[in-house]
Amino acid sequence: AREDTSGVKDVHRRLRPDNVPKPPLRLVQLTLSSRLRPTLARRTQLYLLFASRLVQTMQRVAIGPLIVYVCEEMDCGFTSRGKLLSAYPLGYLSAQIAGGALADRVGPKLVILWASALGGLCTLASASAGSVDALCLAQALLGVTHGPLFPTSISFLTPWLPPTERALASTVLDLGITLATLFALPFSGVIATWLGWRGAFSLYAVLAFAFTAVWAVLARPLPESCSYCHADERAFLAKTVPVASQAARKAHPKPRARRAAAAPA
């Protein structure tokens, strides 16, 4: 007797590619749109803060390798070296809490803008210092200007980060610190060999001023105020971070709303 294979053939026929049910067209469109969703605006804000951490860390760690050249010129002892190395952390500690509170009051973009510009001026003052005490003061003031940057950067990114991208953003910001340290520690001495320690500080000041200019042009505190934020990206952020966006709007109202609120009844 012949073996009945009709059932097997029927199964094979049902499993052929042309018989496999296709997903609805709407589902395919949604999947493709989620993969191709524009990310230019929020990536720009993230990479701007990466550059902020990069430049900030270069300015901070430069004093370590440059102190050898400073003490050769100023003939400073071990006590003076300790003062120079501790000046920045002292100023940094004194400004972190106040800087975060200031960002909540006037907005993170302005705080980062002024902190970066003033940090460049303090680094330039370090390059022109004529004594150990003057250099200590310049480094302490540099720490004061950098104190608000860490807490403010988190506040700035809040309206731009959906929950699925927060770990990546944190990694990118930490990478800026790591790369800056890897560059500034070995190469600051090389730069000082070519340009002197004052030239090295001046170079880091120029980097700070260049970042400040780019930040002033491209940084946007909210998707709604970003001219290069695609409509799809703005809609996506409104859905994924609605609470953060509403909090940011309340904290940083539009200038017209601020004037209306300040007007007497």
CORWO-V335614 format. One record per helix or strand. SS is the DSSP state (H for helix, E for strand). FROM is the first residue (numbers start at 1). TO is the last residue. If there is no record, write none. Layout:
{{SS	FROM	TO} {SS	FROM	TO}}
//
This chain:
{{H	6	14} {H	17	19} {H	25	35} {H	40	74} {H	78	106} {H	108	127} {H	132	160} {H	163	218} {H	223	225} {H	231	240} {H	242	251} {H	255	262}}
//
